[in-house]
Amino acid sequence: MVPIDLSGKVALVTGVGDNHSFAWYIAKRLQEAGATIVLACHPRVVNIVEGLLRSQHADDVESRRLSNGQEFQPARIYPCDVSYDTMDDVPPEVKNDRRYARFAEYSIQGTVDAIGKEFGGIDILIHSIAFSREVTKPLIETSRKAYHEAMGISAYSLTSLVRAAVPYMSHRPSGGSVVGLTYVAAERVVPHYGGGMATCKAALQIDAKQLAWFVGDRNIRVNLISAGPYGSRAARAINKDFDKLIQHAAEHSPLRRPIKPEEVADGVLFLCSPLASAITGQILYVDCGYNIMAT
């Protein structure tokens, strides 16, 4: 057995909004391997995540349980809205919104700076962020405004986060690792994946490859996981027939079954570990093989 030990590593995980998301499972798996977990959550969901971490409801308690019997407990939760590179980019109506007003800082640069300084550096950066306000509309009906917003949040945020994190990730012991999440819709037509999100994932994929080059001389690796369809709360909110998409993928995948979120977390753990020290600019498919099929 070759154990993966991330003791002493600091992992910044973005995109946790509930305890059913890929980001939640990824954060848990990284903690199980010994990493210190720092969450960067959208300001509007910070209270929700904090509540899930305190809740004594049986389902919530179980969702925090780690495979080693311990409990998931991030070291800190920071508010972060990846729409904004700095606080100077935040418009007055957002700053005055009561859901934002209680936070003095929630930009990418400010959040990453705070984490890097408090924890003495960052070893792992997880990008698990995607949003389109018109995701239920097909691309041909998506507005220019919604398309641009989706691209900025879902794709460009990876570049902005990496740029901000480079000073804190450069030449870390065992190197730094950035891992983002993509989907096969970046390469093939998935009819219900609308609002420009497929285009965002395609952009994310080429951006990750370019970033791998630009930060490689700092011993930072950049990779993506292309996960199969998974029935998170967000996915089911997007498409009321999402279970049919999962069923189709399961029936047509070589392994003839749907993925589990723990399997995606395992893929991320591998890419963040020394076992992947020479792997960068790659897309690892964790989808039971569905991506190789023609249907």
C-alpha positions in Angstrom: 0.0 0.0 0.0 1.2 3.5 -0.9 -0.4 5.9 1.5 -1.1 9.5 0.5 -0.1 11.9 3.3 -0.8 15.6 3.0 0.1 16.4 6.6 1.3 20.0 6.8 -0.3 21.0 3.5 -2.8 23.9 3.3 -5.7 23.3 0.9 -8.0 26.1 -0.2 -11.3 24.7 -1.4 -13.7 27.0 -3.3 -17.3 26.4 -4.1 -18.8 24.6 -1.1 -22.4 25.6 -0.8 -23.9 22.6 0.9 -23.0 19.1 2.1 -23.8 17.3 -1.1 -21.5 19.1 -3.5 -18.3 17.7 -5.1 -16.4 20.5 -3.2 -17.7 19.2 0.2 -16.5 15.6 -0.6 -13.2 16.9 -1.9 -12.6 18.9 1.2 -13.4 15.9 3.4 -11.0 13.6 1.5 -8.2 16.1 1.6 -8.7 16.5 5.4 -8.6 12.7 5.7 -5.2 12.7 4.1 -4.0 15.2 6.7 -4.4 18.6 4.9 -5.5 21.7 6.7 -8.8 22.8 5.0 -9.7 26.4 4.3 -13.0 27.0 2.6 -13.8 30.0 0.4 -17.6 30.3 0.1 -19.9 32.7 -1.6 -21.0 35.4 1.0 -24.6 34.4 0.6 -23.9 30.8 1.7 -21.4 31.3 4.5 -24.1 31.1 7.1 -25.5 27.9 5.4 -22.1 26.2 5.5 -21.4 27.3 9.0 -24.8 25.9 10.0 -24.1 22.5 8.4 -20.9 22.3 10.3 -22.7 22.9 13.6 -25.9 21.1 13.0 -26.8 18.1 15.1 -29.4 16.8 12.6 -28.5 13.1 12.0 -28.1 13.6 8.2 -25.8 16.6 8.7 -23.7 14.8 11.4 -23.3 11.8 9.1 -22.3 14.1 6.2 -19.4 15.4 8.3 -18.1 11.9 9.2 -14.7 11.0 7.7 -13.7 7.5 6.8 -11.2 7.5 9.7 -14.0 8.1 12.2 -13.1 11.8 12.7 -15.3 14.7 11.8 -14.9 17.2 8.9 -13.9 20.5 10.4 -12.3 23.2 8.2 -9.8 25.5 9.9 -11.5 28.6 8.6 -14.3 29.8 6.3 -13.7 32.9 4.2 -16.3 34.7 2.2 -15.4 35.0 -1.5 -17.3 36.1 -4.5 -15.2 35.2 -7.5 -17.1 37.8 -9.6 -14.6 40.4 -8.2 -10.9 40.4 -8.5 -10.5 43.2 -5.9 -13.0 45.1 -3.8 -12.6 48.1 -6.1 -14.6 46.0 -8.7 -17.6 45.6 -6.4 -20.5 47.9 -7.3 -22.2 50.0 -4.6 -25.5 48.0 -4.8 -23.6 44.8 -3.9 -21.6 46.5 -1.1 -24.8 47.7 0.4 -26.6 44.4 0.1 -27.2 43.1 3.6 -25.9 39.7 2.7 -22.6 41.3 1.8 -22.4 44.3 4.1 -21.2 42.3 7.1 -18.0 41.3 5.3 -15.2 43.8 4.7 -13.5 41.6 2.2 -14.7 39.0 -0.3 -12.7 39.6 -3.5 -10.4 37.0 -4.9 -7.2 38.9 -4.3 -8.2 39.9 -0.7 -9.3 36.4 0.2 -6.3 34.7 -1.2 -4.0 37.2 0.4 -5.6 36.7 3.8 -5.4 32.9 3.6 -1.8 32.9 2.3 -0.7 35.2 5.1 -2.6 33.5 7.9 -1.5 30.0 7.0 1.9 30.8 5.7 1.3 29.6 2.2 -1.1 27.5 0.1 -0.2 24.1 -1.3 -3.5 23.1 -2.9 -6.2 25.1 -4.7 -9.5 23.5 -5.6 -11.7 25.3 -8.2 -15.3 24.0 -7.9 -17.2 27.0 -9.2 -19.9 27.3 -11.9 -22.8 29.6 -12.3 -25.2 30.9 -15.0 -28.4 32.7 -14.2 -29.9 31.4 -17.4 -28.6 27.8 -17.2 -32.1 26.5 -17.8 -32.2 28.2 -21.2 -30.5 26.6 -24.3 -27.5 28.4 -25.6 -29.4 29.9 -28.5 -31.8 31.7 -26.1 -29.0 32.8 -23.6 -28.6 36.6 -23.3 -25.2 38.3 -23.9 -25.2 39.6 -20.3 -25.8 36.2 -18.8 -23.3 34.5 -21.1 -20.6 37.0 -20.1 -21.4 36.7 -16.4 -21.3 32.9 -16.6 -17.9 33.0 -18.4 -16.4 35.4 -15.8 -17.6 33.3 -12.8 -17.2 29.8 -14.2 -14.0 30.1 -16.3 -12.1 33.3 -15.7 -12.2 32.8 -12.0 -9.7 30.0 -12.3 -7.1 32.4 -13.9 -7.8 35.0 -11.3 -7.5 32.6 -8.4 -4.3 31.1 -9.7 -2.8 34.6 -10.3 -3.6 35.6 -6.8 -2.3 32.3 -5.3 1.0 32.1 -7.2 3.0 34.1 -4.6 1.8 31.7 -1.9 2.1 28.5 -3.9 5.5 28.9 -5.5 8.2 26.3 -4.8 6.3 24.8 -1.9 7.6 21.5 -0.5 6.4 18.7 -2.9 5.1 21.5 -5.2 1.7 23.2 -5.5 -1.4 21.6 -7.1 -4.4 23.3 -8.6 -7.4 21.2 -9.6 -10.6 22.3 -11.2 -13.8 20.5 -12.2 -15.1 20.3 -15.8 -17.7 18.3 -17.6 -18.0 16.4 -20.9 -20.3 19.1 -22.2 -17.1 21.1 -22.9 -16.5 18.7 -25.8 -19.9 17.3 -26.8 -23.4 18.6 -27.0 -25.4 18.0 -23.8 -28.8 19.6 -24.6 -29.9 20.5 -21.1 -26.6 22.1 -20.1 -27.5 25.6 -21.1 -26.9 29.3 -20.3 -23.4 29.2 -21.9 -22.1 26.7 -19.3 -20.7 24.3 -21.9 -18.7 27.1 -23.5 -17.5 28.1 -20.0 -16.2 24.5 -19.4 -14.5 24.5 -22.8 -12.8 27.8 -21.9 -11.9 26.4 -18.5 -10.1 23.4 -20.2 -7.9 25.4 -22.4 -7.2 28.0 -19.7 -6.1 25.2 -17.4 -3.6 24.0 -20.0 -2.2 27.5 -20.5 -2.0 28.1 -16.8 0.0 24.9 -16.4 2.6 26.4 -18.7 2.6 29.8 -17.0 3.1 28.5 -13.5 5.0 25.4 -14.2 8.4 27.1 -13.5 7.1 27.8 -10.0 6.6 24.0 -9.4 2.8 24.4 -9.5 0.7 21.9 -11.4 -2.7 22.6 -12.9 -5.1 19.8 -13.8 -8.9 19.2 -14.2 -11.3 16.4 -13.3 -14.1 15.8 -15.8 -16.7 14.3 -13.6 -19.7 12.3 -14.8 -23.2 13.5 -14.0 -24.1 13.6 -10.3 -27.3 14.5 -8.7 -26.3 17.4 -6.5 -28.8 19.9 -5.2 -27.6 22.4 -7.7 -27.8 20.0 -10.6 -31.4 19.0 -9.8 -32.3 22.6 -9.4 -31.1 23.2 -13.0 -32.9 20.3 -14.6 -35.9 18.6 -13.2 -35.1 15.6 -15.4 -31.5 15.3 -14.2 -32.0 11.8 -12.9 -32.7 10.7 -16.5 -29.3 12.1 -17.5 -27.6 10.1 -14.7 -29.5 7.0 -15.8 -28.5 7.4 -19.4 -24.8 7.9 -18.5 -24.9 4.8 -16.2 -26.5 2.6 -18.9 -24.1 3.7 -21.6 -20.8 3.8 -19.5 -18.4 0.9 -19.8 -18.8 0.3 -16.0 -22.6 0.4 -16.3 -23.2 2.5 -13.2 -23.3 6.1 -12.1 -20.3 7.8 -10.4 -20.1 8.4 -6.7 -18.9 11.8 -5.3 -16.3 10.0 -3.3 -14.7 8.8 -6.5 -14.3 12.3 -7.8 -12.8 13.3 -4.4 -10.3 10.3 -4.8 -9.3 11.6 -8.2 -8.6 15.0 -6.8 -6.7 13.5 -3.9 -4.5 11.7 -6.4 -3.8 14.8 -8.5 -2.9 16.7 -5.3 -0.5 14.1 -4.1 3.2 13.4 -4.8 2.0 10.4 -6.9 1.0 13.0 -9.6 4.2 15.0 -9.3 4.8 14.9 -13.1 1.2 15.3 -14.2 0.1 18.8 -15.3 -2.2 20.3 -17.9 -4.3 17.2 -18.0 -8.0 16.2 -17.8 -8.7 13.1 -15.7 -12.1 11.6 -16.5 -13.9 10.3 -13.5 -17.1 9.2 -15.2 -17.1 5.4 -15.3 -15.8 5.7 -18.9 -18.8 7.5 -20.3 -16.6 10.0 -22.2 -15.3 7.3 -24.6 -18.8 6.4 -25.8 -20.5 7.7 -28.9 -23.9 7.9 -27.2 
